Amino acid sequence: MAYLLEQDWDVFRTLKFVDSRTIGSITANKLLRSYWNRIDRVFFGHAADRKSIRVPRWCFAHEGADAENFHIHFLL
């Protein structure tokens, strides 16, 4: 946690799924990987795949207070 607080993050956001009350963690993880792969390709083109260059990020899965509202908080 200290490492995250020491960094100068530019973006904090929350990603919600259209039907977050019924989406499972397996489906959510597949969608999230696809989302980040697209983001990486926008910034780095084919180097994202060829050289595994990624946008620096931290993602935190959260289910909400009722444990049924799956969403992701992230820092970029």
C-alpha positions as CSV (number, residue, x, y, z in Angstrom):
1,M,0.0,0.0,0.0
2,A,2.9,2.4,0.8
3,Y,4.2,1.9,-2.8
4,L,0.9,2.8,-4.3
5,L,0.6,5.9,-2.2
6,E,4.1,7.0,-3.1
7,Q,3.3,7.0,-6.9
8,D,2.1,9.9,-8.9
9,W,-0.9,8.3,-10.5
10,D,-2.7,10.3,-13.2
11,V,-6.0,8.5,-13.3
12,F,-8.3,6.7,-10.8
13,R,-11.5,5.2,-12.2
14,T,-14.1,2.6,-11.6
15,L,-15.2,0.1,-14.4
16,K,-18.7,-1.2,-14.0
17,F,-20.2,-4.0,-16.0
18,V,-23.6,-3.5,-17.7
19,D,-25.2,-6.2,-15.5
20,S,-22.8,-6.3,-12.6
21,R,-25.2,-8.1,-10.3
22,T,-25.2,-11.3,-12.4
23,I,-21.7,-11.3,-14.0
24,G,-19.3,-13.9,-12.6
25,S,-15.7,-13.3,-11.8
26,I,-14.5,-15.5,-14.7
27,T,-16.5,-13.5,-17.3
28,A,-15.5,-10.2,-15.6
29,N,-11.8,-11.2,-15.8
30,K,-12.1,-12.1,-19.5
31,L,-13.7,-8.8,-20.3
32,L,-11.2,-6.9,-18.2
33,R,-8.2,-8.6,-20.0
34,S,-9.8,-7.7,-23.3
35,Y,-10.3,-4.1,-22.2
36,W,-6.7,-3.6,-21.1
37,N,-5.3,-5.3,-24.2
38,R,-7.2,-2.8,-26.3
39,I,-6.0,0.1,-24.2
40,D,-2.4,-1.1,-24.5
41,R,-2.7,-1.4,-28.3
42,V,-4.1,2.1,-28.5
43,F,-1.0,3.5,-26.7
44,F,1.7,1.2,-28.0
45,G,0.4,-0.5,-31.1
46,H,1.8,-3.9,-32.0
47,A,4.6,-3.4,-29.5
48,A,2.0,-4.1,-26.8
49,D,1.8,-7.7,-28.0
50,R,5.3,-8.2,-29.5
51,K,7.3,-6.7,-26.6
52,S,4.6,-7.0,-23.8
53,I,4.6,-3.2,-23.3
54,R,1.7,-2.2,-21.0
55,V,0.3,0.9,-19.5
56,P,1.4,0.9,-15.9
57,R,-1.7,0.1,-13.8
58,W,-3.1,-1.4,-10.7
59,C,-6.6,-3.0,-10.6
60,F,-8.7,-3.9,-7.6
61,A,-11.7,-6.1,-7.9
62,H,-14.6,-5.1,-5.6
63,E,-17.9,-6.7,-5.0
64,G,-19.6,-3.8,-3.2
65,A,-21.3,-3.8,0.2
66,D,-23.8,-6.5,-0.8
67,A,-21.1,-8.7,-2.4
68,E,-23.1,-8.8,-5.6
69,N,-22.1,-5.5,-7.4
70,F,-18.9,-6.6,-9.1
71,H,-16.7,-3.7,-10.4
72,I,-13.1,-2.8,-10.8
73,H,-11.2,0.2,-9.3
74,F,-8.0,1.1,-11.1
75,L,-5.1,3.4,-11.1
76,L,-3.1,4.5,-14.2
